[in-house]
Amino acid sequence: MVVTHDLVKKYIALTEAAREKATPAKLSEENSEKLSSMIRMCDDYLSDAKYFMQKGDMVRAFGAINYAHAWIDAAVRIGFMDGKGDDNLFTLP
């Protein structure tokens, strides 16, 4: 597999779509704090992916965007967020 600029852009777009689509579930205060941490990790890795892509480091950009998507996907999977039934963007419970 060759990690190209277009491939990284595709996965960034998928992760951004997932980030926009998923909405927080009603959670306890403790779980709301956990969700905030998960969303922050998603956003941080998304930012890292864009940074690495801008620097031309597609391998690190691809790794970072996959981590970003994994955080938002995990939040949906464990029920902290609602993925609106979208099994293309999320691994649904």
C-alpha positions, -999 to +999 in steps of 0.1 A: +000+000+000+012+034-009+001+062+014-007+091-008-018+127-002-052+118-017-056+087+006-049+108+037-073+135+025-100+108+020-096+095+055-095+130+070-128+137+053-143+105+066-132+113+102-145+148+099-179+135+087-179+110+116-170+138+141-199+159+128-224+131+127-220+116+161-238+132+189-233+128+227-257+104+245-272+113+278-244+104+302-235+106+339-211+133+349-183+108+351-190+094+316-194+129+302-159+136+314-146+104+298-164+113+265-148+148+266-114+132+269-122+108+240-134+137+218-103+157+227-081+128+216-100+125+183-095+163+177-059+162+187-051+133+164-071+149+136-050+181+140-018+160+140-029+143+108-034+176+090+000+189+103+019+158+091+001+160+058+011+196+054+047+187+061+045+159+035+048+131+060+020+109+047+028+078+068+025+097+101-005+116+088-022+083+079-014+068+113-027+099+131-060+100+112-066+064+119-061+070+156-085+100+154-112+079+138-107+051+163-114+075+192-147+087+178-156+052+167-149+038+201-172+065+217-200+054+194-193+017+200-195+019+238-226+041+236-212+074+247-222+089+213-250+082+188-237+073+154-272+076+139-271+041+126-243+048+101-224+016+097-201+031+071-186+057+095-188+036+127-185+001+141-220+000+156-228-019+188 
